[in-house]
Amino acid sequence: MLMIRSIVRPEKSDSVLAALLDAGYPAVTKVSVVGRGKQRGLKVGEVVYDELPKELLLTVVKDKDKDFVLKTIMEEAKTSASGAFGDGKIFVSPVDEVYTISSGLSEEE
């Protein structure tokens, strides 16, 4: 199994969540975060905003579903056809074990 962490613009998170739900991936955790990317924030006049609001979306999927889920997120998170700086990042990492708290049972892929 894999954990997909997507950092997206706040105005795009609802459409990403809806696309994942429509595609059959309803289990997502959403966290409001702030941060900056390679562009080091945003400068407006003399004011520098170096902590920009974003949404962190976390979902765990089976290995075979990775490419489909990544494509779904990327298509919905882009602000234009070619994308733009600040649209976000996606991080993929392995998940070694998953447990359901209520039952205490381990979930297998």
Contacts in CASP RR format, 6 or more apart in sequence:
PFRMAT RR
TARGET T0000
AUTHOR 0000-0000-0000
METHOD contacts of the structure
MODEL  1
MLMIRSIVRPEKSDSVLAALLDAGYPAVTKVSVVGRGKQRGLKVGEVVYD
ELPKELLLTVVKDKDKDFVLKTIMEEAKTSASGAFGDGKIFVSPVDEVYT
ISSGLSEEE
1 60 0 8 1.000
1 61 0 8 1.000
1 62 0 8 1.000
1 63 0 8 1.000
1 94 0 8 1.000
1 95 0 8 1.000
1 98 0 8 1.000
1 109 0 8 1.000
2 60 0 8 1.000
2 61 0 8 1.000
2 62 0 8 1.000
2 63 0 8 1.000
2 66 0 8 1.000
2 92 0 8 1.000
2 93 0 8 1.000
2 94 0 8 1.000
2 95 0 8 1.000
3 58 0 8 1.000
3 59 0 8 1.000
3 60 0 8 1.000
3 92 0 8 1.000
3 93 0 8 1.000
3 94 0 8 1.000
3 95 0 8 1.000
4 57 0 8 1.000
4 58 0 8 1.000
4 59 0 8 1.000
4 60 0 8 1.000
4 61 0 8 1.000
4 66 0 8 1.000
4 69 0 8 1.000
4 70 0 8 1.000
4 73 0 8 1.000
4 90 0 8 1.000
4 91 0 8 1.000
4 92 0 8 1.000
5 56 0 8 1.000
5 57 0 8 1.000
5 58 0 8 1.000
5 90 0 8 1.000
5 91 0 8 1.000
5 92 0 8 1.000
5 93 0 8 1.000
6 16 0 8 1.000
6 56 0 8 1.000
6 57 0 8 1.000
6 58 0 8 1.000
6 59 0 8 1.000
6 73 0 8 1.000
6 77 0 8 1.000
6 88 0 8 1.000
6 89 0 8 1.000
6 90 0 8 1.000
6 91 0 8 1.000
7 33 0 8 1.000
7 54 0 8 1.000
7 55 0 8 1.000
7 56 0 8 1.000
7 57 0 8 1.000
7 88 0 8 1.000
7 89 0 8 1.000
7 90 0 8 1.000
8 16 0 8 1.000
8 54 0 8 1.000
8 55 0 8 1.000
8 57 0 8 1.000
8 73 0 8 1.000
8 77 0 8 1.000
8 87 0 8 1.000
8 88 0 8 1.000
9 54 0 8 1.000
9 55 0 8 1.000
9 77 0 8 1.000
9 79 0 8 1.000
9 86 0 8 1.000
9 87 0 8 1.000
9 88 0 8 1.000
10 32 0 8 1.000
10 53 0 8 1.000
10 54 0 8 1.000
10 55 0 8 1.000
12 55 0 8 1.000
12 76 0 8 1.000
12 77 0 8 1.000
12 78 0 8 1.000
12 79 0 8 1.000
12 87 0 8 1.000
13 30 0 8 1.000
13 55 0 8 1.000
13 57 0 8 1.000
15 76 0 8 1.000
16 57 0 8 1.000
16 72 0 8 1.000
16 73 0 8 1.000
16 76 0 8 1.000
16 77 0 8 1.000
17 28 0 8 1.000
17 30 0 8 1.000
17 57 0 8 1.000
18 76 0 8 1.000
19 72 0 8 1.000
19 73 0 8 1.000
19 75 0 8 1.000
19 76 0 8 1.000
20 26 0 8 1.000
20 28 0 8 1.000
20 59 0 8 1.000
20 69 0 8 1.000
20 72 0 8 1.000
20 73 0 8 1.000
23 68 0 8 1.000
23 69 0 8 1.000
23 72 0 8 1.000
25 59 0 8 1.000
25 61 0 8 1.000
25 65 0 8 1.000
25 69 0 8 1.000
25 72 0 8 1.000
27 59 0 8 1.000
27 60 0 8 1.000
28 57 0 8 1.000
28 58 0 8 1.000
28 59 0 8 1.000
29 57 0 8 1.000
29 58 0 8 1.000
29 59 0 8 1.000
30 55 0 8 1.000
30 56 0 8 1.000
30 57 0 8 1.000
30 58 0 8 1.000
31 55 0 8 1.000
31 56 0 8 1.000
31 58 0 8 1.000
32 53 0 8 1.000
32 54 0 8 1.000
32 55 0 8 1.000
32 56 0 8 1.000
33 53 0 8 1.000
33 54 0 8 1.000
33 55 0 8 1.000
33 56 0 8 1.000
34 51 0 8 1.000
34 52 0 8 1.000
34 53 0 8 1.000
34 54 0 8 1.000
35 41 0 8 1.000
35 50 0 8 1.000
35 51 0 8 1.000
35 52 0 8 1.000
35 54 0 8 1.000
36 50 0 8 1.000
36 51 0 8 1.000
36 52 0 8 1.000
37 86 0 8 1.000
38 85 0 8 1.000
39 85 0 8 1.000
39 86 0 8 1.000
40 50 0 8 1.000
41 48 0 8 1.000
41 49 0 8 1.000
41 50 0 8 1.000
41 51 0 8 1.000
41 52 0 8 1.000
42 48 0 8 1.000
42 49 0 8 1.000
42 50 0 8 1.000
42 52 0 8 1.000
43 49 0 8 1.000
52 86 0 8 1.000
54 88 0 8 1.000
57 73 0 8 1.000
59 69 0 8 1.000
60 95 0 8 1.000
60 98 0 8 1.000
61 69 0 8 1.000
62 109 0 8 1.000
63 109 0 8 1.000
66 92 0 8 1.000
70 90 0 8 1.000
70 92 0 8 1.000
73 90 0 8 1.000
74 90 0 8 1.000
77 87 0 8 1.000
77 88 0 8 1.000
78 84 0 8 1.000
78 87 0 8 1.000
79 87 0 8 1.000
97 106 0 8 1.000
98 106 0 8 1.000
98 107 0 8 1.000
99 105 0 8 1.000
99 106 0 8 1.000
99 107 0 8 1.000
100 107 0 8 1.000
END
